[in-house]
């Protein structure tokens, strides 16, 4: 008769944490590589990061009024 459970090799108490640490380091390296994909120099990378973290341009009141008027015009037809 067979046994449902598999026998696992005994491992050192810190082996699991070591493996987990190595997997975490590998994942961080992959994330960093994905961030830098297509960027050749560090100056361009810094500029891109600054642009991405900058607040988006605010819509001025003229554009908002214009959009509201357009919506009213469409609603009236």
C-alpha positions as CSV (number, residue, x, y, z in Angstrom):
1,X,0.0,0.0,0.0
2,X,1.1,3.5,-0.8
3,X,1.6,6.4,1.5
4,X,0.0,9.8,0.6
5,X,2.7,11.9,2.2
6,X,6.1,12.3,0.6
7,X,9.3,12.0,2.6
8,X,11.2,15.3,2.6
9,X,14.9,15.4,3.2
10,X,15.9,16.9,6.5
11,X,17.3,20.4,6.0
12,X,19.2,22.8,8.2
13,X,17.0,25.1,10.4
14,X,18.2,28.2,8.5
15,X,18.0,26.7,5.0
16,X,14.5,27.8,4.3
17,X,15.2,31.4,5.3
18,X,18.4,31.4,3.1
19,X,16.4,30.2,0.1
20,X,13.7,32.8,0.8
21,X,16.3,35.5,1.0
22,X,17.9,34.4,-2.3
23,X,14.5,34.4,-4.0
24,X,13.8,37.9,-2.7
25,X,17.1,39.2,-4.0
26,X,16.4,37.6,-7.4
27,X,12.9,39.2,-7.5
28,X,14.3,42.6,-6.6
29,X,17.0,42.3,-9.3
30,X,14.3,41.4,-11.9
31,X,12.1,44.4,-10.8
32,X,15.1,46.7,-11.1
33,X,16.0,45.3,-14.5
34,X,12.4,45.8,-15.7
35,X,12.4,49.4,-14.5
36,X,15.6,50.1,-16.4
37,X,14.6,48.3,-19.5
38,X,15.3,50.4,-22.6
39,X,17.1,53.1,-20.6
40,X,20.8,53.3,-21.5
41,X,22.2,55.9,-19.2
42,X,21.6,56.8,-15.6
43,X,21.0,60.5,-16.4
44,X,18.0,59.6,-18.6
45,X,16.8,57.2,-15.9
46,X,16.8,60.0,-13.3
47,X,15.0,62.3,-15.6
48,X,12.3,59.8,-16.4
49,X,11.8,59.0,-12.7
50,X,11.5,62.7,-11.9
51,X,8.9,63.2,-14.7
52,X,6.9,60.2,-13.6
53,X,6.8,61.4,-10.0
54,X,5.9,65.0,-10.9
55,X,2.3,66.0,-10.3
56,X,0.1,66.0,-13.4
57,X,-0.7,69.3,-15.1
58,X,-3.9,70.8,-13.8
59,X,-6.7,71.5,-16.1
60,X,-7.4,75.2,-16.2
61,X,-10.9,76.7,-15.7
62,X,-11.3,77.6,-19.4
63,X,-11.0,74.0,-20.4
64,X,-13.4,72.9,-17.7
65,X,-16.0,75.5,-18.8
66,X,-15.5,74.5,-22.5
67,X,-16.0,70.8,-21.6
68,X,-19.2,71.7,-19.6
69,X,-20.6,73.7,-22.5
70,X,-19.9,70.9,-24.9
71,X,-21.7,68.4,-22.6
72,X,-24.7,70.8,-22.3
73,X,-24.8,71.2,-26.1
74,X,-24.9,67.4,-26.6
75,X,-27.5,67.0,-23.9
76,X,-29.8,69.6,-25.5
77,X,-29.9,67.8,-28.9
